[in-house]
Amino acid sequence: MPERARPAPDEAWPAPGRPWYAWRVRFDTVPTPPAVRDRPRDPRGYPVPAVTPWEDGEPRFALTDHARSADCARMRLCAVCGTPMPPGSVWRVVGAAESAAIADALAAGRPYRNLAPTTEGPGHRACMLYASMVCPYLARPNARRGTAAPQPDGAAGRAVRGAARGATGAVAAFGAYEYAVTATQVLFRFLDVVEFLPHDTSDVHLDELRAELAGRGQRR
């Protein structure tokens, strides 16, 4: 979950007296998975993902901690909450380009695999549904990233100061993942799409998250 993202210039701001991030759905009204509830929080109240590094007592949301990401890959830990993922499918929040590529592959009946590796690790279904709504940059198509990331990819797209995200995204599940741990990066590839939940603004996932936390999630 990245640093503060602000609405694009052509968007209306929230009503006076409401924080700018109260856009469609406030992050503190989104149902929180139990393991995410136990995560440390930043001064605004945002949970800090398991792979986020800390510097001088502050989380650096635009960066990924190498050792923590390697642990998640090797030990099959959720990148958001840091707890083990059961055998089977894993989930990710994907950005506009990858969402479109997955949609095209599914429409054509082709298998999908991200040929360009990503540094963004997978997680639980509930955690990724939650992250898609709570992260200001992931939740709104015209949100603008506040802090540049050194190696942008995946859902973050071109993560440079002031860069707008694409028009759509998705929460997607994959049957398997591969990883490589290098001296400087942890890289992931995902294959076999087993669920695809596209969105323009990810508040459309709110009912799905509620159902998932209640044990009634619909796997597609």
Stockholm file with secondary structure:
# STOCKHOLM 1.0

chainA/1-220         MPERARPAPDEAWPAPGRPWYAWRVRFDTVPTPPAVRDRPRDPRGYPVPAVTPWEDGEPRFALTDHARSADCARMRLCAVCGTPMPPGSVWRVVGAAESAAIADALAAGRPYRNLAPTTEGPGHRACMLYASMVCPYLARPNARRGTAAPQPDGAAGRAVRGAARGATGAVAAFGAYEYAVTATQVLFRFLDVVEFLPHDTSDVHLDELRAELAGRGQRR
#=GR chainA/1-220 SS CCSCCBCCTTSCCCCTTSCTTCSSSCGGGSCCCHHHHTSCBCTTSCBCCTTCCEETTEECTTSCCHHHHHHHHHHTBCTTTCSBCCSSCEEEEECHHHHHHHHHHHHHTCCCBCSSCBSCCCBCHHHHHHHHHHSHHHHSTTCBCSSCCSSCCGGGCSCCTTCBCCSCEEEEEEEEEEEEECSSCEEEEEEEEEEEEEESSGGGGHHHHHHHHTTCCCCC
#=GC SS_cons         CCSCCBCCTTSCCCCTTSCTTCSSSCGGGSCCCHHHHTSCBCTTSCBCCTTCCEETTEECTTSCCHHHHHHHHHHTBCTTTCSBCCSSCEEEEECHHHHHHHHHHHHHTCCCBCSSCBSCCCBCHHHHHHHHHHSHHHHSTTCBCSSCCSSCCGGGCSCCTTCBCCSCEEEEEEEEEEEEECSSCEEEEEEEEEEEEEESSGGGGHHHHHHHHTTCCCCC
//
